[in-house]
Every structure is written in C-alpha cells, then in structure tokens.
Amino acid sequence: QEVIAETDEDGSGELEFEEFVELAAKFLIEEDEEALKAELKEAFRIYDKG
C-alpha cells in the first residue's frame, strides 16, 4: 500500500497505467540488485492480493 500511495498521483487509491509505468521505471533504474528483488517481491505481493 505504501508503494501505491507514493505513486498514486491522483489519490484514487488505484494505479492508472501512467502511474504504473512510473512505478516500473523506478525499478528499472535500481542499481542494487538485492534491493530491486526485494522491491519487486513487495510490489508483486501487493498486486497479488487484488
């Protein structure tokens, strides 16, 4: 939920496609591979609930 809240620019509580792209871009520039894996696992856990 924290990841969504940080990226949800319009405050809808859901990610629009453009917001999702912005979120994904953050993961693509992460240099620390372990941090990237942890963030992607958290994002997947959040979206898997939906």
N, C-alpha and C positions, 0 to 999 in steps of 0.2 A: 504494500500500500504506500509505503514511503517513496518508492521509486516512481509510482504512478503520480503521486501528489507533486513530486518535484518536476515532472514532465507535463502534467495536465495544465496547459496554459489557459484554457477557457474555464477551468474549475468544474467541469461536468462530472468528474468522478470516473470518467472513462477516457481512454486514449483514442483520439481521432487518428487517422492514418498518418497525417503530417507529424503529429506528436510522437507516434510510434517510430517513425523514421528518424526523428531527432534523438530518441532514446537509443535506437540501434546504432546510430553514428557514434554515440559516446562509447559504446563497447568496442567499436572498430578501431578507435584511436588509443585504447588502453595498452600501454607498453608492458605492464606487469602481467604475465600470462596467468599466474595463480589468482590474482585479483580479478582478471577477466573471467576466469572459470567460475569463481565464487559469485560474481555479479550475474552471470548468465544463469547459473543454477537458481539464484534467488528470483530472477525475472521469470524463469520457467515455472517455479513453484507458485508464484503469484498468479500467472495466467492459467496454470493447470487447474486452479480452483474454479475458474469461470465456466 
